[in-house]
Amino acid sequence: MFKSLTFLLVFFSVIQVSLAQDSLSQLLKRYNKNDIPYMSVQELAMPKTNYKILDAREPNEYIVSHIENATYVGYNQFHLETVLNEIPQKTDTIVVYCSLGIRSETISRRLKNEGYTAVYNLYGGIFEWKNNNFPVYNKNNKETDSIHAFSELWGKWLKNGEKVYNLE
């Protein structure tokens, strides 16, 4: 038992130190396969774009804040049928995001494997979106400064906005 606890403490300490030394680019290279092209937050924010935006976070993250007009598809509870019903045209341009762009790559890959041809992973996710001062909206579709920061470890990547970790 003691050895297991010691191992876990050392393991999480090493991960925390290694994450603290990463740039966003290094972080995404470490966790992603990079087989899905990225779209920048600046490109997504351009006016008159007709992208289908999918939020691949969990429900508690989405209700705190999401990108305007994003459709919640989730990660742990992701169902391909939701996307097939929402976006029947497989040539539509789809941008998937999560907190930083790691979970969204997994969901993007599933969409590509289903035959969607123009799927992009939002580089840096909703954190990078907010870090660039683009607006986010709460469950009532009102602009908010709050962002679900996922965890203390990952929340360090969110530089702008009010970090929320738990809903009370």
N, C-alpha and C positions, 0 to 999 in steps of 0.2 A: 504494500500500500504506500509506504513512504517513498519507495523508488519510483512508483508511478506518479505521485504528486511532484516529486523533484523533477522528473522528466518533463512533465507538463509545464511546470514553471519555467524551466530552461527553454523548452520549445517555444512557448509564447513570448518569452523575453527576446529570443533570437529573431522571431518573426517581427516583433514590434520594432526592434532596432533596425532590421533590414528594411522595413517599410518606411521608417523615418528617414532613411538615406536615399530613397528612390525619388526620381522625378516621375511625373505622371506617365511619360513615355516609357520609362523603364518598368514601371508597375504593370502597364498594359502588356508589354512584351513578355513579362514574366508569367502572367496569368492567362493570356489569350494565345490562341493559335494563329491569330492574324490572317485567317482565311476569309474573313468578311471585311469588305472595305469600310473604312470610317467615313463619316460625314462630320465636318466641323460644326460647332454650335453657331458660328457666324453664317455658314451656308444655310443651315436650317432656319435661321432667323430672317433670312432674306424675304422681302415682301413678295407676294403673289406666287408663292410656291404651293404646289398641290401635293404635298407629301402626306402619306398616311403615317401617323405617329403612334407607336405602340409603347406602352409603359410596362416593362418586364420586372417590376418590383413587386413587393407584397402589398396586400390591401392597406395595412396600417401606414405604409410609406406613401401610397398614392393619395389617401385621403388628407394627409398633411399638406401635400403639394404635388403638383404635376404640371407638365408643360401644357399650355392651352391646346384644346382639341385632341389631346392624347387619349387613346383608347386603352383602358386597363386590360392587360392580358395575363399578368402575373408571371411568376417563375415557378415556385413550388406547385402551384395549382394551374399551370399553363395547360390549356386545351386547344389543340390545333383547330378544332371545329369552330371556335370563337373567331379566329382569324379568317377561316374559310368563309364564314357567314358575313363578316364585316368587310372583307376585301376579296370578293370573288374573282376579280381580274388579276391574274398572276403577273401581269406586266406593270402594275401600278408601282410607283416608288414608295418603299416602306422604310421608315427610320425607326429603329428600336433603341430604347434607352433604358438604363437602370441608374444606379447611383454614380458609377464610374465608367461603366462600359465592359464589365466582366460577365455578369449574368446575361446582359443583352446580347453578347456574342453567341452564347449558347442558344438562345431563342432565335436569333437571326439565322443560325446554321440550320435549325429545324425548319424554318421557313424556306430556306434555299433548297433543302433536301425534299421539300414538298413541291418544288417547282416554281416558286416565286423567283423572278429573274432580276429584280432591282431592289435588293435588300441592303441596308446600310446600318452600321453600328454607330451610335452617336458618340464621338470621341470625348471621353471625360464625363459622359452622362449628364444627369441633372445637376451634379455638383459643378461641372464646368459651365453649364448653362447659367446657373446662378452666379458663379464667380465672374462671369462676363456681364452681369447686371441685366440679364434678360428676365422677364417676368415669369412667375409661377403662380398657380391658382390652387385654392383649397377645395375641399369637397363641395362647397357651395358655389364654385366657380368665381370666387372673389380673389383678387390679387392678394398675395400674402408674402411675407418675408421669411416665413418658416419653411424649413426643409428637414425632412426626416433624414438624419445623418447616419442611419443604419447601426453604427456602433462607435464607441470612442476611438477605436483603432482606425476605422475607415473615415470617420468624421473629420480627421485632420486635413483631408483633401478639400473640404468645404471652407472656403475663405470668406464668403459673403453670406449674409442671411443669418437667421436665428436657427441654431441647431436644435432639433427635437429628437429625443431618443425613445421616449415612451409616451403613450397616450394615457392620460389619466381620466 
